[in-house]
C-alpha cells in the first residue's frame, strides 16, 4: 500500500527558529512536492523535485528551501520561521517521467505548523 | 499563482440534491486531475482526464473535460453526507509540477 509519511502532525515553533519538515515515501516515486494549505487559497506549491538532488521553485518559495539527498526523502526547511508561515504543510509524491506514468499525487497526513 | 480557477468556493446542498463544481483555465490544459479532501484529512486522487471532451463516471460522480480543454467539471448526483469535503482540480505542468485550484467546499444537510 502506498505511503507518504511526515515527521510531525503538529509543530509549534518560535519566530526566528530554523524549522525542518521531513517527508518520506515508500513507493520509489520520482516526483515529490511541498504545498502549504490556507483557508480559501487551496494548495499552493512551494517547491518540487523530479529527481534526487534536483529542485524547482513553485509559486511561493520565498522563506523556504528544500533538500532531496535520497529518492525517498524530501525535506522542507524554514530558514527563519515567521508568523506568516503558520499553516498546514502537505507533502506529496507521484510516479511519472517524460510523459509516462500516472502522475497521481499521493499525499502525506500534513503538518500543522504554528509559529509564535 | 494558480493557473486553474474553481467555482463556486462553497456549496451547501440538501442531501439528495445534485452538486457541480467547475474548473476553468485561460490556457489549454494537457490534463486535469480531481481530488477530494475530507474534513481533517488530506487530498485523495479521484481521476485524471486527458482527452478533449472526455467524460468519466465513478458511481454518482461524473467528470468532464471540455472540448477546448480549458475547463472541466465534477458533478455529483443525489449527494450523500459521505460526499462532504473539499473538491480540488489540478493541472500538471511540463516539469511535472502541479497547480491546484482553490477548491470547492461542499457541505450536505441531512
Boltz contact constraints between the chains, C-beta under 6 A:
constraints:
  - contact:
      token1: [A, 31]
      token2: [B, 96]
      max_distance: 6.0
  - contact:
      token1: [A, 42]
      token2: [B, 100]
      max_distance: 6.0
  - contact:
      token1: [A, 42]
      token2: [B, 101]
      max_distance: 6.0
  - contact:
      token1: [A, 42]
      token2: [B, 102]
      max_distance: 6.0
  - contact:
      token1: [A, 42]
      token2: [B, 103]
      max_distance: 6.0
  - contact:
      token1: [A, 43]
      token2: [B, 100]
      max_distance: 6.0
  - contact:
      token1: [A, 48]
      token2: [B, 97]
      max_distance: 6.0
  - contact:
      token1: [A, 50]
      token2: [B, 96]
      max_distance: 6.0
  - contact:
      token1: [A, 59]
      token2: [B, 1]
      max_distance: 6.0
  - contact:
      token1: [A, 103]
      token2: [B, 92]
      max_distance: 6.0
  - contact:
      token1: [A, 104]
      token2: [B, 45]
      max_distance: 6.0
  - contact:
      token1: [A, 107]
      token2: [B, 42]
      max_distance: 6.0
  - contact:
      token1: [A, 107]
      token2: [B, 43]
      max_distance: 6.0
  - contact:
      token1: [A, 109]
      token2: [B, 42]
      max_distance: 6.0
  - contact:
      token1: [A, 110]
      token2: [B, 42]
      max_distance: 6.0
